[in-house]
Amino acid sequence: MGRERTEQASQAPDRERRIQAAISGVANGLYKSYRTAAKAEGVVRQTLMIQVNGHCKTRDKAFTKLQLLTPIQEETLVDWCRLNSSSATPLHFTNLRAQALQVCGKHPGKNWPRRFLIYSA
């Protein structure tokens, strides 16, 4: 008899946006309280209060140490992918993995290119 999951992982970016919208709405005076902001934005009040009080980092900030690439390296790799696509050069996963190895010096996993393309698309 566990809790039901109300959100899917694919809704995580939208969830972060809604939490930030609720926090800024209270700061701008759009909402009178965090309770009304949470209800209006469709987020759990307890989650909103944890974010406001700084007890927990956002998902993006919490997992930065586990990322293979830094944001600057990621941007460089995305630019390289765009350059290849504009020159009509087909992008193969082995080439992308080799370029990531050159950029960061760490070996990406075999499924990393697929996840990278989904994430950065």
MIKE-596533 format. One record per residue (C-alpha): x, y, z; residue number from 0. Coordinates in pm, whole numbers, plus 50000, padded with zeros to 5 digits. Example, Ala and Ser with C-alpha at 12.3 -4.5 7.8 and 13.67 -1.06 7.14 Angstrom:
# residues 2
<doza xx="51230" yy="49550" zz="50780" pos="0"/>
<doza xx="51367" yy="49894" zz="50714" pos="1"/>
//
This chain:
# residues 121
<doza xx="50000" yy="50000" zz="50000" pos="0"/>
<doza xx="50243" yy="50266" zz="49883" pos="1"/>
<doza xx="50176" yy="50611" zz="49755" pos="2"/>
<doza xx="50061" yy="50661" zz="49401" pos="3"/>
<doza xx="50299" yy="50842" zz="49174" pos="4"/>
<doza xx="50127" yy="51154" zz="49050" pos="5"/>
<doza xx="50397" yy="51275" zz="48811" pos="6"/>
<doza xx="50597" yy="51104" zz="48543" pos="7"/>
<doza xx="50966" yy="51172" zz="48486" pos="8"/>
<doza xx="50883" yy="51334" zz="48152" pos="9"/>
<doza xx="50697" yy="51609" zz="48339" pos="10"/>
<doza xx="51000" yy="51701" zz="48552" pos="11"/>
<doza xx="51107" yy="52009" zz="48348" pos="12"/>
<doza xx="50751" yy="52140" zz="48356" pos="13"/>
<doza xx="50737" yy="52073" zz="48729" pos="14"/>
<doza xx="51050" yy="52280" zz="48791" pos="15"/>
<doza xx="50904" yy="52562" zz="48583" pos="16"/>
<doza xx="50579" yy="52554" zz="48782" pos="17"/>
<doza xx="50766" yy="52561" zz="49114" pos="18"/>
<doza xx="50971" yy="52861" zz="49003" pos="19"/>
<doza xx="50656" yy="53032" zz="48873" pos="20"/>
<doza xx="50487" yy="52987" zz="49212" pos="21"/>
<doza xx="50789" yy="53127" zz="49399" pos="22"/>
<doza xx="50817" yy="53428" zz="49169" pos="23"/>
<doza xx="50439" yy="53478" zz="49184" pos="24"/>
<doza xx="50453" yy="53518" zz="49562" pos="25"/>
<doza xx="50757" yy="53746" zz="49537" pos="26"/>
<doza xx="50585" yy="53966" zz="49274" pos="27"/>
<doza xx="50260" yy="53984" zz="49470" pos="28"/>
<doza xx="50059" yy="53779" zz="49222" pos="29"/>
<doza xx="49968" yy="53534" zz="49500" pos="30"/>
<doza xx="49904" yy="53623" zz="49864" pos="31"/>
<doza xx="50054" yy="53306" zz="50009" pos="32"/>
<doza xx="50253" yy="53000" zz="49911" pos="33"/>
<doza xx="49943" yy="52790" zz="49966" pos="34"/>
<doza xx="49746" yy="52977" zz="49698" pos="35"/>
<doza xx="50051" yy="52980" zz="49467" pos="36"/>
<doza xx="50093" yy="52603" zz="49501" pos="37"/>
<doza xx="49726" yy="52543" zz="49430" pos="38"/>
<doza xx="49723" yy="52778" zz="49129" pos="39"/>
<doza xx="50042" yy="52637" zz="48976" pos="40"/>
<doza xx="49949" yy="52274" zz="49048" pos="41"/>
<doza xx="50243" yy="52183" zz="49270" pos="42"/>
<doza xx="50255" yy="52023" zz="49613" pos="43"/>
<doza xx="50270" yy="52291" zz="49885" pos="44"/>
<doza xx="50522" yy="52094" zz="50088" pos="45"/>
<doza xx="50757" yy="52067" zz="49789" pos="46"/>
<doza xx="50721" yy="52439" zz="49728" pos="47"/>
<doza xx="50804" yy="52522" zz="50089" pos="48"/>
<doza xx="51111" yy="52295" zz="50083" pos="49"/>
<doza xx="51236" yy="52486" zz="49779" pos="50"/>
<doza xx="51160" yy="52826" zz="49935" pos="51"/>
<doza xx="51335" yy="52745" zz="50262" pos="52"/>
<doza xx="51641" yy="52613" zz="50079" pos="53"/>
<doza xx="51633" yy="52265" zz="50232" pos="54"/>
<doza xx="51662" yy="52099" zz="49893" pos="55"/>
<doza xx="51823" yy="52196" zz="49563" pos="56"/>
<doza xx="51643" yy="52193" zz="49233" pos="57"/>
<doza xx="51686" yy="51880" zz="49026" pos="58"/>
<doza xx="51924" yy="52050" zz="48783" pos="59"/>
<doza xx="52153" yy="52174" zz="49059" pos="60"/>
<doza xx="52139" yy="51854" zz="49262" pos="61"/>
<doza xx="52273" yy="51631" zz="48985" pos="62"/>
<doza xx="52542" yy="51856" zz="48833" pos="63"/>
<doza xx="52824" yy="51652" zz="48987" pos="64"/>
<doza xx="52691" yy="51338" zz="48816" pos="65"/>
<doza xx="52690" yy="51498" zz="48471" pos="66"/>
<doza xx="52955" yy="51387" zz="48225" pos="67"/>
<doza xx="52989" yy="51735" zz="48074" pos="68"/>
<doza xx="52988" yy="52081" zz="48225" pos="69"/>
<doza xx="52734" yy="52324" zz="48075" pos="70"/>
<doza xx="53008" yy="52492" zz="47868" pos="71"/>
<doza xx="53133" yy="52157" zz="47736" pos="72"/>
<doza xx="52777" yy="52057" zz="47660" pos="73"/>
<doza xx="52720" yy="52377" zz="47465" pos="74"/>
<doza xx="53041" yy="52313" zz="47268" pos="75"/>
<doza xx="52925" yy="51963" zz="47181" pos="76"/>
<doza xx="52580" yy="52087" zz="47075" pos="77"/>
<doza xx="52747" yy="52346" zz="46849" pos="78"/>
<doza xx="52958" yy="52068" zz="46696" pos="79"/>
<doza xx="52644" yy="51862" zz="46631" pos="80"/>
<doza xx="52475" yy="52161" zz="46466" pos="81"/>
<doza xx="52781" yy="52221" zz="46249" pos="82"/>
<doza xx="52771" yy="51859" zz="46134" pos="83"/>
<doza xx="52400" yy="51876" zz="46058" pos="84"/>
<doza xx="52436" yy="52200" zz="45862" pos="85"/>
<doza xx="52711" yy="52044" zz="45646" pos="86"/>
<doza xx="52488" yy="51739" zz="45584" pos="87"/>
<doza xx="52733" yy="51506" zz="45757" pos="88"/>
<doza xx="52547" yy="51217" zz="45918" pos="89"/>
<doza xx="52597" yy="51202" zz="46292" pos="90"/>
<doza xx="52695" yy="50860" zz="46417" pos="91"/>
<doza xx="52693" yy="50770" zz="46785" pos="92"/>
<doza xx="53057" yy="50657" zz="46780" pos="93"/>
<doza xx="53162" yy="50998" zz="46645" pos="94"/>
<doza xx="52959" yy="51172" zz="46913" pos="95"/>
<doza xx="53113" yy="50956" zz="47186" pos="96"/>
<doza xx="53462" yy="51025" zz="47050" pos="97"/>
<doza xx="53396" yy="51399" zz="47046" pos="98"/>
<doza xx="53265" yy="51386" zz="47404" pos="99"/>
<doza xx="53580" yy="51200" zz="47507" pos="100"/>
<doza xx="53788" yy="51475" zz="47346" pos="101"/>
<doza xx="53593" yy="51751" zz="47516" pos="102"/>
<doza xx="53581" yy="51616" zz="47873" pos="103"/>
<doza xx="53844" yy="51343" zz="47889" pos="104"/>
<doza xx="53602" yy="51081" zz="48025" pos="105"/>
<doza xx="53460" yy="50783" zz="47841" pos="106"/>
<doza xx="53083" yy="50815" zz="47791" pos="107"/>
<doza xx="52872" yy="50500" zz="47820" pos="108"/>
<doza xx="52726" yy="50319" zz="47522" pos="109"/>
<doza xx="52380" yy="50474" zz="47574" pos="110"/>
<doza xx="52510" yy="50823" zz="47650" pos="111"/>
<doza xx="52480" yy="50960" zz="47291" pos="112"/>
<doza xx="52114" yy="50865" zz="47267" pos="113"/>
<doza xx="52032" yy="51032" zz="47599" pos="114"/>
<doza xx="52242" yy="51336" zz="47508" pos="115"/>
<doza xx="52055" yy="51388" zz="47182" pos="116"/>
<doza xx="51718" yy="51355" zz="47356" pos="117"/>
<doza xx="51821" yy="51593" zz="47636" pos="118"/>
<doza xx="51982" yy="51860" zz="47419" pos="119"/>
<doza xx="51735" yy="51851" zz="47128" pos="120"/>
//
